[in-house]
Structure formats: structure tokens, C-alpha cells
Amino acid sequence: MTAGLDPNLAAVELARLESIPLDDRDLPRSTYELIARTARRHPDRPALRLLPGGKGWDQPETWSYRELLRRVDQAANLYAALGLEPGGVVGLMLPNTGTTYSALFGAQVIGIANPVNPMLATEHIVDIFRLTGARVLVAPAPELDAGAWGKACAVAAMLPDLRALISVGGRVDDAPRHWVGDFDALAAAQPAELTVTRRPGPADVAAYFHTGGTTGTPKVAPQTHANQVYVAWALAQHALFAGESVMLAGLPLFHVNAVHITALAPFYSGRSTVSLGPLGYRDRAAMADFWRIVERYGITGFSAVPTVYAGLPAVPDGVDISSLRAGIVGAAPLPSRVRADFESATGIPMLEGYGLTEGTCVSVLAPVTGNQPDAVGLRLPYQRIKAVHVDDDGLPGADCAPGEPGVLAIQGPNVFPGYLRAGPAGAEPDPAGIVVDGWLITGDLGRVDAAGFVTLTGRARDVIIRGGHNIDPRLVEESLLEHPDIVAAAVVPRPDAYAGEVPAAYVVLRSEATTPPTELLAWAAAHAPEPAAAPKFVDRIAAIPLTAVGKVHKVPLVHDAVRQVAAQELRQAGLRGDIAVSTRHGRPHAHIALDDATPGDPVAVLTGRLDAYSFSYTVDRT
């Protein structure tokens, strides 16, 4: 618990909020009604300050709530004019621009917004849009992002039911089939007030978000208007969003964090959001002036992943950041050193959060009035969270006692209706295997105390099982980051013929460091949280792989670990060949093409050596 703060105050406030039934709170029926209500109450307040990116951060375009509502209305009218039917799907492959906000929330008026990470493989984007049945695709023009435009054109050519491709942010000289024009020009020609008669209701799906996607086609998670409006309301009750708050947005709008924490939550209360620009936190020029941006706009809070915090510049002398109340961190385990460095350098608390796309972004957030030791935070109002025992098939059994670790399960108005799955009558949400009796089975390991404070202890799928002993890689990573030369670390399972799996560490050293691997290995063994958790291998790499939103991406490291094992067995068998590692059915798979010049029966020899390992494999001769 932070000195001078009392977590009981947050528990008392939670009980006060829940003393009124949620149904009596007169929440908006949809995200559109949420924006429209705020525009009626505060028409001239700034809703969005849109920075152009780079060094132009002091030259924003500002939208009032009246302007935001007008642009959402015109976007919805445009979709209707293009023939989008009620409930139709709009695919979005956009960076963070003002048009992205209007295109996304306008789509939720008449149908369903389906924002997608443009960095996904083309075939995966096609698979998503085929599943969701996208009828309209909005993508950046070549001037804004030439690579994404080229990919969008390729995607559009493979969607037989697509009706329109719309560009954003510049000229299109070589217009492909389906292209109908520039979004802003087309929308500006529409009436300034909503003309479509359709109004979405709480049970209607507002958006499709993809989740995962690092090893294959991502799953698609629908979120209803009730899901999204509730989370906006719940976040607005948190002290970080109270009063004259100003949120800084730097995560991409295809990610739920950006949509909920730095858009809908401020919109609910009529507060302001400052958007960093198309590249967000990946904009190196803007991030070099991060603290000057905080000072210029009076930023009170922002939300980012740990890697963003780790890369923040030092606070320059003379820059006033006193407006900043706290920073929210989530989406990945938080190294204690990252927290300590940020808080000591700024004097500003870091509030950890926890949630899932399937739970509409956030279920737990640390109170500003104090947190329990080691806890992520307190559950949001009207959500129930518990730890449960699960069987070998991942199905929940008995509840854990307060404070007893298990797999976290969540119930409440934030829980999604199930993954979108194809069926005879078209794609429909299906809760099978993920929502059981109304409880979202998260797969995350943790414990919940009697007051609702949640402590994470690991991710079930990340656990390394060494000879039947479970090892939390997060704890090993924490110990590695205590080394003065290690600036980043990721620990993954490396296949082992005897123990099944052993921990393997990938580390990034300070640029001037020359510590040899043998010394790092000895240091890691001496500082591991327990002997079994000591890494058996330590590899130095230039950078930890990251996803588009800055989460640590361990799949390439797992593949590298498997590749190293396969190469070792090749050498010991006296064989040569090429090794390619991929993921099949959720498991690493090594394909080994042996050199045909090898005499004898090398396939049988190598197969005999690899049979002891847990990864799947194929061996053939080139």
C-alpha cells in the first residue's frame, strides 16, 4: 500500500456506486446517444485536439463536441448513401486521424465498426473481413500510408461482397475497382444532421475487434453498445477522469484501449482527448517532446503499455507537468523497475489496469486513493471477479477462496457475447468455450481478495512447465531486469528432452555493455526467484519483438528456441539441413528439410532424436 493512502476508501466508494442498480442509471442506449447527449450538454467544449504528428504538435486541429457529432452524423449518412444496410459492417484499416474517429463511430450508428490492424498479413485481414461480412472498407490514401493503401487494395480485390472502398488523407491517382472517393469530401457532401432512421439499441453489436493474430488469423470479438457504454460510464467514475481531465491518446484505434479509455470514457463526461497523431506512440519526433506536449495541453492522464513507459525521455528542466495526475499501464506485465523509474523521475503514480478485449477492455483499475500491496487494482463497479479451479479442458470448477490463486473469471455488463463464428445462417457470436454460465474464463492466473482487489500471478498459456513444476516467466524477467546491463528481457519455454520445457531468456543490453553470455547466465542463475526458474540459456538480441501496440511478442522467440533445439539435434546427428518453425494448432512446429547429399537414412535418425520433444515436426529430404 502506498504510504498515506488507504485502499479501503476505494472499496467504500465502490459499494456506494453499487447501491444504485445499474438499470436505474439512465445510461445512453448506444455510443451514438452517448456522443449526442454530450454534444447537447457541452456543444462548444473541445472533444478532440488532433495533432498532425512529428514536430507539429503545437498546431492542432480542434473539434468541439458539436463538430464531433456533425462529423459522426455525416459519416453515418455517407454509409447509408453507399447502400450499407442496417447492421452492415464497415472495415477500417486506418492510422489515428480525426477521420478515424468519425468513420468508426459513424459506422456504429448504422451498423458495425470493424477496425483492423493494417500491419496484419493480408490473408489474415481478408479472413477477418470475410468472417464479419464487411461491405465498406476505409483505408489510408497513398499520401498517408502507401503500404497500407496497397494492402487495402489487395484486400478489396479478394472481398466479393465489398461495395465500396474509401480513401482517407490524400489523392488517389490510380483508382482501383470499388474506390468511390475521399472520405472527407464524400462526408462533407452529406447533410449535417443524421438522416438515417435507424438507431442502435443496447443489445446491438457496435464493433468487431480482433484479438490475438500473432500466430494465425485472429479471433473476432463482438462488443455490444451496452458493453461499450457501460465501460465508458464505469471509467468516468474513476478519479483520474474526474473534473477538468484531459487524456492523451497514443495507442491505435484498432485497439480497445484507445477506443474506450481515451475516447468513449472522456466523451461520456464531456472531457477532452489529445490525439498524438497518425503514428501515436510510434512517432519518434513527437515522443521526443512528450513532456512538452503534456505541459502544452494540460494533460491529466494517458494510457500506454510498459514498453512505452520504458522508452519515455527524461523530463526536461523547466517543463511543468503538474497537470498530470497519473499514467495508466496495462496490456502486458509491468516490470517493477519500469514503474520505479517512471515514478521516481516524475513524482507521478502509475495506475495499473487489467482487462481483455472479450471483457470490453477493462475490468480492474488501481484507485488513486491507494492500492493493496502487489494488486493490479480494484474491480470496476457492477463487475464480479473471482478465481476458479479449472479442469484439464479449461472448464471452470469450484470457486477459489478469497486470496486463493486460480484462473480469473469475470461476470458483468462488460462481458462480450462470444467469439464471432461462421455458421449456416452467417456469422454469429458463440460463447462456447469462453463464456460459461455468464462467466468469462480469462485464462489469466490470479487471486481476488474479499474486497475485490485483484492480483495477477501469470498467464496460464505463458506458464513454463519444467518437469511438472510451473514457472511464471514474469518473475524470471523481473529478476533479470535487476542486472545493471539488461534493459529488456523476455523469458520463454525452450523444449527439453528431459524436463519437457526449461526457461530460456532473451535479453537486450545497454548499447555500451559487453557482458558475455556466460556471465549473464551465471548472474541469472544466482538471482532467479527459485532454482527451477533459473534460465538454462541466455541469448542477447538487439530488441525484444513487439506487436503493433507495443506488447511483448514472444512467438518469434519461442520459434527461435525451437529452431535452436532442432539445429542442435541436427549437429549431434551429423546431419545438415534447413529448419523453418511455424505454429500449427497452437503449438510450435519445426519443418526440417535435410540435405539430400547425406548418406543412409537420416530421416529415421533425426526422427528418433526429436521424438522426445514436445513440439511437432516434419522431416524430409530436399
C-alpha positions in Angstrom: 0.0 0.0 0.0 1.3 3.5 -0.9 2.2 5.5 2.2 -0.5 7.9 3.3 -3.1 6.2 1.0 -6.0 3.9 2.1 -7.4 1.3 -0.3 -10.4 0.9 1.9 -11.6 4.3 0.6 -11.9 2.9 -2.9 -13.8 -0.2 -1.6 -16.3 2.2 0.2 -16.7 4.2 -3.0 -17.3 1.0 -4.9 -20.1 0.0 -2.5 -21.7 3.4 -2.8 -21.8 3.2 -6.6 -23.3 -0.2 -6.5 -26.0 0.8 -4.0 -27.9 2.1 -7.1 -28.9 -0.6 -9.6 -27.2 -0.1 -12.9 -30.6 -0.2 -14.7 -31.6 2.9 -12.7 -28.6 5.0 -14.0 -30.2 6.0 -17.3 -27.2 5.2 -19.4 -27.3 6.1 -23.1 -28.7 3.3 -25.2 -25.7 3.4 -27.7 -22.4 5.0 -28.3 -24.2 7.4 -30.7 -26.6 8.5 -28.0 -23.6 8.9 -25.6 -21.9 11.4 -28.1 -25.2 13.1 -28.9 -26.0 13.7 -25.2 -22.7 15.2 -24.5 -22.9 17.4 -27.6 -26.3 18.7 -26.4 -24.9 19.5 -23.0 -21.5 20.8 -23.9 -21.6 21.7 -27.6 -18.6 24.1 -27.5 -16.3 22.1 -25.3 -13.2 20.7 -27.1 -13.8 17.0 -27.7 -10.6 16.2 -29.7 -7.4 18.1 -30.3 -5.8 16.3 -33.3 -2.1 16.7 -33.5 -0.6 16.3 -37.0 2.3 14.2 -35.8 6.1 14.9 -35.6 7.2 18.3 -34.6 3.9 20.0 -35.4 2.4 19.1 -32.1 1.7 22.8 -31.3 -0.6 23.2 -34.3 -3.7 21.0 -33.5 -7.0 20.8 -35.3 -9.7 21.1 -32.6 -13.1 19.5 -32.8 -15.8 20.7 -30.4 -18.5 18.2 -29.4 -20.8 19.9 -31.9 -18.2 19.3 -34.6 -17.7 15.7 -33.5 -21.4 15.0 -33.6 -21.7 16.6 -37.0 -18.9 14.5 -38.5 -20.3 11.3 -37.0 -23.7 12.2 -38.4 -22.2 12.8 -41.9 -20.2 9.6 -41.7 -23.4 7.6 -40.9 -25.3 9.4 -43.7 -22.4 8.6 -46.2 -22.6 4.9 -45.3 -26.3 4.9 -45.9 -25.9 6.7 -49.2 -23.5 3.9 -50.3 -26.1 1.3 -49.6 -24.9 0.0 -46.3 -27.8 -1.9 -44.8 -28.7 -1.6 -41.0 -26.3 -3.8 -39.2 -23.8 -3.8 -42.1 -20.1 -3.9 -41.4 -17.6 -1.2 -42.1 -13.9 -2.3 -42.2 -11.3 0.2 -41.1 -7.6 0.0 -41.8 -6.7 3.4 -40.6 -4.0 5.2 -38.5 -5.1 7.7 -35.9 -6.7 10.7 -37.6 -9.7 12.8 -37.0 -11.5 10.9 -39.8 -10.8 7.6 -38.0 -12.9 8.8 -35.1 -15.8 9.9 -37.3 -15.6 6.9 -39.5 -15.5 4.5 -36.6 -18.3 6.0 -34.5 -20.4 6.8 -37.6 -20.2 3.1 -38.6 -21.7 2.2 -35.2 -24.7 4.4 -35.9 -25.9 2.4 -38.9 -24.1 -0.8 -38.4 -20.9 -2.3 -37.0 -17.4 -0.9 -37.0 -14.6 -3.4 -37.7 -11.2 -1.7 -37.1 -8.3 -3.9 -38.1 -4.5 -3.6 -37.6 -3.1 -2.7 -41.0 0.1 -4.5 -40.1 -1.6 -7.9 -40.1 -0.8 -10.2 -43.0 -3.1 -9.6 -46.0 -4.6 -13.0 -45.8 -5.5 -12.6 -42.2 -7.2 -9.3 -42.9 -9.1 -10.9 -45.7 -10.1 -13.7 -43.4 -11.4 -11.2 -40.8 -13.4 -9.2 -43.3 -14.9 -12.3 -44.9 -16.0 -13.6 -41.5 -17.5 -10.2 -40.5 -19.0 -9.6 -43.9 -17.5 -6.2 -44.4 -19.4 -4.2 -47.1 -17.4 -0.9 -46.9 -13.6 -0.6 -46.4 -12.0 2.7 -45.3 -8.2 2.9 -45.7 -5.4 5.5 -45.8 -4.7 7.0 -49.2 -1.1 6.6 -50.6 -0.1 10.0 -49.3 -1.0 9.0 -45.7 0.3 5.4 -45.8 1.3 3.9 -49.2 1.9 0.4 -47.7 -1.5 0.3 -46.0 -3.2 1.6 -49.2 -1.6 -1.1 -51.3 -2.6 -3.8 -48.8 -6.2 -2.4 -48.7 -6.5 -2.6 -52.5 -5.3 -6.2 -52.4 -7.8 -7.0 -49.6 -10.6 -5.3 -51.5 -9.9 -7.4 -54.6 -10.4 -10.5 -52.6 -13.8 -9.5 -51.0 -16.5 -10.4 -53.4 -19.3 -8.7 -51.4 -17.5 -5.4 -50.9 -19.5 -2.4 -52.1 -17.1 0.5 -51.6 -13.5 1.3 -50.9 -13.0 4.8 -49.5 -9.6 6.6 -49.1 -8.5 8.9 -46.3 -5.9 11.6 -46.3 -4.9 12.4 -49.9 -5.2 11.9 -53.6 -5.6 8.5 -55.3 -4.3 8.7 -58.9 -4.6 5.1 -59.9 -8.1 4.3 -58.7 -8.8 0.6 -58.2 -12.2 -1.2 -58.6 -14.6 -0.3 -55.7 -13.0 3.0 -55.0 -15.7 5.7 -54.6 -13.6 8.7 -53.4 -12.1 10.6 -50.5 -13.9 10.1 -47.2 -13.9 13.7 -46.0 -15.1 15.0 -49.4 -17.8 12.5 -49.6 -18.9 13.0 -46.0 -18.9 16.8 -46.4 -21.5 16.5 -49.1 -23.9 14.8 -46.8 -26.5 16.5 -44.6 -25.0 17.9 -41.3 -27.7 16.2 -39.2 -28.4 12.5 -39.1 -30.9 11.4 -41.8 -30.9 7.7 -41.3 -33.8 6.4 -39.3 -32.0 3.5 -37.7 -31.0 4.0 -34.1 -29.0 1.2 -32.4 -30.1 -0.3 -29.2 -28.1 -1.7 -26.2 -28.1 -5.3 -27.4 -27.0 -4.4 -31.0 -23.3 -5.1 -31.8 -21.3 -1.9 -32.0 -17.9 -3.2 -33.1 -15.9 -6.2 -34.0 -12.4 -6.2 -32.6 -9.8 -8.8 -33.4 -7.7 -10.3 -30.6 -4.5 -12.2 -30.9 -3.4 -12.7 -34.5 0.3 -13.3 -33.8 0.3 -16.9 -34.9 -2.6 -17.1 -37.3 -5.9 -15.5 -38.2 -7.1 -13.5 -35.1 -10.3 -14.3 -33.3 -13.1 -11.7 -33.7 -14.7 -10.4 -30.5 -18.0 -8.5 -30.9 -18.8 -5.8 -28.4 -22.4 -4.5 -28.0 -23.4 -0.9 -27.4 -24.4 -1.9 -23.9 -20.8 -3.2 -23.3 -19.2 -0.1 -24.6 -21.5 2.4 -22.9 -21.2 0.7 -19.6 -17.4 0.7 -19.7 -17.4 4.4 -20.6 -19.6 5.2 -17.6 -17.6 3.0 -15.3 -14.2 4.6 -16.2 -15.8 8.1 -16.0 -16.4 7.3 -12.3 -12.7 6.9 -11.6 -10.9 9.8 -10.1 -8.5 10.0 -13.0 -11.4 11.0 -15.3 -13.0 13.4 -12.8 -13.2 17.2 -13.1 -11.4 19.0 -15.9 -9.5 16.0 -17.2 -7.6 15.8 -20.5 -6.5 12.4 -21.8 -3.6 11.9 -24.2 -4.2 9.2 -26.8 -1.3 7.4 -28.4 -2.5 3.8 -28.9 -4.0 2.8 -32.3 -7.8 3.0 -32.7 -8.0 -0.6 -33.8 -7.1 -1.4 -30.2 -9.8 -1.4 -27.5 -7.7 0.6 -25.1 -7.7 3.6 -27.4 -11.4 3.4 -28.2 -12.5 3.0 -24.5 -10.0 4.7 -22.3 -9.0 7.7 -24.4 -12.2 8.2 -26.5 -15.5 6.9 -25.1 -14.7 7.5 -21.4 -13.8 11.2 -21.9 -16.7 11.6 -24.3 -19.1 10.3 -21.7 -18.3 13.2 -19.3 -17.6 15.9 -22.0 -13.9 16.0 -21.4 -11.1 16.4 -23.9 -8.8 14.0 -25.7 -5.5 15.0 -27.3 -4.5 12.6 -30.1 -0.8 12.3 -30.7 -1.2 11.9 -34.5 -1.3 9.1 -37.1 1.7 7.2 -35.6 0.7 7.7 -32.0 3.4 6.5 -29.5 5.5 5.2 -32.5 6.1 8.8 -33.6 9.7 9.3 -32.5 9.7 13.0 -33.2 6.6 13.7 -31.2 7.7 11.3 -28.4 11.0 13.3 -28.1 8.8 16.2 -27.0 6.4 14.1 -24.9 6.6 16.1 -21.7 6.3 19.4 -23.6 3.1 18.1 -25.1 1.9 17.2 -21.6 2.7 20.8 -20.5 1.2 22.5 -23.6 -2.2 20.8 -23.3 -2.5 20.3 -19.5 -2.7 16.5 -19.9 -4.0 14.8 -16.8 -3.7 11.2 -17.8 -2.6 8.8 -20.5 -2.7 5.1 -21.1 0.2 3.1 -22.5 1.8 -0.3 -22.4 5.0 -0.9 -20.4 7.3 -0.6 -23.4 6.1 3.0 -24.0 6.8 3.9 -20.4 10.3 2.3 -20.6 11.1 4.4 -23.6 9.9 7.8 -22.4 12.5 10.6 -22.5 13.7 12.3 -19.3 11.6 15.3 -18.1 13.4 18.4 -19.4 14.4 21.1 -16.9 11.8 23.8 -16.7 8.9 21.8 -18.1 5.8 21.9 -15.9 4.0 18.5 -15.8 2.0 19.3 -12.7 -1.3 18.8 -14.5 -0.6 15.1 -14.8 -2.4 13.0 -12.2 -1.3 9.5 -13.2 -0.4 7.2 -16.0 -2.4 4.1 -16.8 -0.5 1.0 -17.7 -1.8 -2.3 -18.9 -2.0 -4.9 -21.7 1.3 -6.6 -20.6 3.0 -7.4 -17.3 4.6 -4.3 -15.7 8.3 -4.7 -14.7 8.8 -3.2 -11.3 11.8 -1.3 -12.5 9.8 0.5 -15.2 7.3 1.6 -12.5 10.0 2.7 -10.1 11.9 4.6 -12.8 8.8 6.4 -14.0 7.5 7.3 -10.6 10.9 8.5 -9.3 11.6 10.6 -12.3 8.2 12.3 -12.5 6.7 12.0 -9.0 3.5 10.8 -10.7 1.8 7.5 -9.8 1.4 4.7 -12.3 -2.0 3.1 -12.1 -2.0 -0.5 -13.3 -5.1 -1.8 -15.1 -6.3 -5.2 -16.3 -8.8 -6.3 -18.9 -9.4 -8.2 -22.1 -11.0 -7.4 -25.5 -13.5 -10.0 -24.6 -14.4 -8.0 -21.4 -14.6 -4.7 -23.3 -11.1 -3.5 -22.4 -11.1 -3.0 -18.7 -12.2 -4.8 -15.6 -9.7 -3.7 -12.9 -8.1 -0.3 -12.3 -5.9 0.8 -9.4 -7.6 3.5 -7.3 -5.8 6.8 -6.9 -6.6 6.6 -3.1 -4.4 3.6 -2.6 -4.0 0.0 -3.7 -3.4 -3.2 -1.9 0.2 -4.4 -2.0 1.0 -6.3 -5.2 -2.5 -5.9 -6.5 -3.3 -4.7 -10.0 -6.2 -2.8 -8.7 -9.9 -2.9 -7.8 -12.7 -4.3 -9.9 -14.9 -1.8 -11.7 -18.5 -1.3 -10.4 -21.1 -4.0 -11.3 -18.4 -6.4 -12.4 -17.8 -9.6 -10.5 -14.4 -11.2 -10.5 -13.4 -14.4 -8.9 -10.6 -17.1 -9.2 -11.7 -20.6 -10.1 -10.2 -24.0 -10.3 -10.3 -25.4 -13.9 -10.0 -28.9 -15.2 -7.7 -30.2 -17.9 -10.1 -28.9 -20.6 -10.0 -25.4 -19.2 -13.6 -25.6 -17.9 -14.3 -24.0 -14.5 -14.9 -26.0 -11.4 -15.1 -24.8 -7.8 -14.5 -21.2 -6.8 -11.3 -20.4 -5.0 -11.5 -18.9 -1.6 -10.7 -15.2 -1.2 -6.9 -14.8 -1.7 -6.5 -18.3 -3.2 -4.9 -18.3 -6.6 -6.7 -19.8 -9.6 -7.9 -18.8 -13.1 -9.7 -15.5 -13.2 -13.3 -15.3 -14.3 -15.4 -12.2 -14.9 -19.1 -11.6 -15.0 -20.9 -8.4 -15.7 -22.2 -5.8 -18.2 -18.8 -5.8 -19.9 -18.7 -9.4 -21.0 -18.9 -9.9 -24.7 -21.5 -12.3 -26.3 -18.8 -14.8 -27.6 -16.4 -15.0 -30.5 -17.8 -14.5 -34.0 -18.0 -17.9 -35.7 -19.3 -18.8 -39.2 -22.5 -20.7 -39.4 -25.2 -21.8 -41.9 -27.1 -18.6 -41.4 -24.0 -16.4 -41.4 -21.5 -15.4 -38.7 -22.9 -15.2 -35.1 -21.4 -14.7 -31.7 -20.8 -18.0 -30.0 -19.9 -18.1 -26.2 -18.9 -21.8 -26.3 -15.6 -22.4 -24.5 -15.0 -18.9 -23.3 -18.2 -17.7 -21.5 -19.6 -20.4 -19.2 -22.9 -19.6 -17.3 -22.3 -15.9 -17.9 -18.6 -16.0 -16.6 -15.8 -15.1 -19.0 -13.0 -17.6 -18.4 -9.9 -15.4 -18.9 -7.1 -17.9 -18.9 -5.2 -15.4 -16.6 -3.9 -16.6 -13.3 -4.6 -14.5 -10.2 -6.3 -14.2 -6.9 -9.1 -11.9 -5.6 -9.5 -10.7 -2.1 -12.8 -10.2 -0.3 -12.9 -6.5 -1.2 -12.4 -7.1 -4.9 -8.7 -6.3 -5.3 -7.2 -8.4 -8.0 -3.6 -9.7 -8.0 -2.2 -11.2 -11.2 0.1 -14.2 -10.9 0.6 -15.1 -14.6 -0.9 -16.0 -17.8 -2.0 -19.7 -18.0 -0.7 -20.1 -21.5 2.6 -18.4 -20.7 3.5 -20.7 -17.8 6.7 -22.7 -18.3 6.2 -26.3 -17.1 9.6 -27.7 -16.2 9.3 -31.4 -15.2 5.8 -30.8 -13.8 6.9 -27.6 -12.0 5.1 -24.4 -13.0 7.3 -21.4 -13.6 5.9 -17.9 -14.0 8.2 -16.2 -16.7 7.3 -12.7 -15.4 9.1 -13.4 -12.1 12.2 -14.5 -14.0 12.1 -11.4 -16.2 11.8 -9.2 -13.1 15.0 -10.8 -11.7 16.9 -10.3 -15.0 16.0 -6.7 -15.2 17.8 -6.1 -11.9 21.1 -6.7 -13.8 22.6 -3.2 -14.4 23.3 -4.0 -18.1 19.9 -5.5 -19.0 17.4 -3.1 -20.3 14.7 -5.5 -21.6 14.1 -9.2 -21.1 11.7 -11.9 -22.3 11.6 -15.5 -20.9 10.0 -18.3 -23.0 9.9 -22.1 -22.8 12.7 -23.9 -24.6 11.9 -27.6 -25.4 13.9 -30.0 -23.4 14.1 -33.8 -23.9 14.2 -34.5 -20.2 12.2 -31.8 -18.4 9.7 -31.0 -21.2 10.5 -27.3 -21.0 13.2 -25.1 -19.5 13.3 -21.3 -19.2 15.3 -19.5 -22.0 16.0 -15.8 -21.6 16.3 -13.3 -24.4 17.8 -10.0 -23.2 18.7 -6.6 -24.6 21.8 -4.9 -23.1 22.8 -1.3 -22.8 24.4 -0.2 -26.0 27.8 0.1 -24.4 27.6 -3.1 -22.4 29.9 -6.0 -23.2 28.8 -8.6 -20.6 29.5 -12.1 -22.1 26.6 -14.7 -22.2 28.4 -17.0 -19.7 28.5 -14.2 -17.1 24.8 -13.3 -17.8 23.8 -17.0 -17.4 25.7 -17.2 -14.1 24.1 -14.0 -12.8 20.6 -15.1 -13.9 21.0 -18.4 -12.0 22.2 -16.6 -8.9 19.2 -14.2 -8.9 16.4 -16.4 -10.2 13.3 -16.5 -7.9 13.9 -20.2 -7.4 16.4 -22.7 -8.6 14.0 -24.4 -11.1 13.3 -20.9 -12.6 16.9 -20.3 -13.5 17.3 -19.8 -17.3 19.2 -22.6 -18.9 20.0 -20.3 -21.9 20.5 -16.6 -22.2 20.7 -15.1 -25.6 21.5 -11.4 -26.3 19.3 -9.8 -29.0 19.0 -6.3 -30.4 15.4 -5.7 -29.4 12.5 -7.6 -27.9 9.8 -8.3 -30.6 6.7 -6.2 -30.1 3.2 -6.2 -31.5 1.8 -3.1 -33.2 0.5 -1.8 -29.8 3.8 -2.4 -28.0 3.1 -5.6 -26.3 5.9 -8.1 -26.0 5.5 -10.6 -28.8 7.0 -13.9 -27.6 6.1 -16.1 -30.5 9.2 -15.3 -32.6 11.3 -16.1 -29.5 9.6 -19.4 -28.9 10.2 -20.2 -32.6 13.8 -19.3 -32.2 14.1 -21.6 -29.2 12.7 -24.5 -31.1 14.9 -23.7 -34.1 18.0 -23.8 -31.8 16.9 -27.2 -30.3 16.3 -28.7 -33.8 19.7 -27.3 -35.0 21.4 -28.8 -32.0 20.0 -32.3 -32.8 21.0 -31.9 -36.4 24.6 -31.2 -35.4 24.7 -34.1 -32.9 23.3 -36.5 -35.5 26.0 -35.3 -38.0 23.3 -34.0 -40.4 22.7 -30.8 -42.3 19.5 -29.2 -43.4 17.3 -26.1 -43.3 14.9 -25.5 -40.4 11.7 -23.5 -40.6 9.5 -23.0 -37.5 5.8 -22.1 -37.6 2.8 -22.5 -35.4 0.3 -25.3 -36.1 -2.8 -25.8 -33.9 -1.4 -23.6 -31.3 1.9 -25.4 -31.0 5.4 -24.8 -32.4 6.1 -26.9 -35.5 9.6 -27.5 -37.0 9.9 -28.4 -40.6 13.4 -29.8 -41.3 14.5 -30.2 -44.9 17.6 -32.4 -44.8 20.5 -32.1 -47.3 19.9 -34.8 -49.9 23.6 -35.5 -50.0 23.6 -37.1 -46.6 24.0 -40.9 -46.9 22.0 -43.6 -45.1 18.5 -42.9 -43.7 18.8 -39.6 -42.0 15.1 -39.0 -41.7 14.8 -42.0 -39.3 17.9 -41.0 -37.4 16.6 -37.4 -36.8 13.1 -38.5 -36.1 14.4 -40.8 -33.4 16.2 -37.9 -31.8 13.2 -35.4 -32.0 10.5 -37.8 -30.7 11.4 -36.9 -27.1 10.5 -33.2 -27.6 7.1 -31.6 -27.1 7.0 -29.6 -30.3 5.6 -31.2 -33.5 7.8 -31.6 -36.5 8.2 -32.9 -40.0 11.4 -34.2 -41.6 12.1 -34.7 -45.3 14.9 -34.7 -47.8 15.3 -31.9 -50.3 
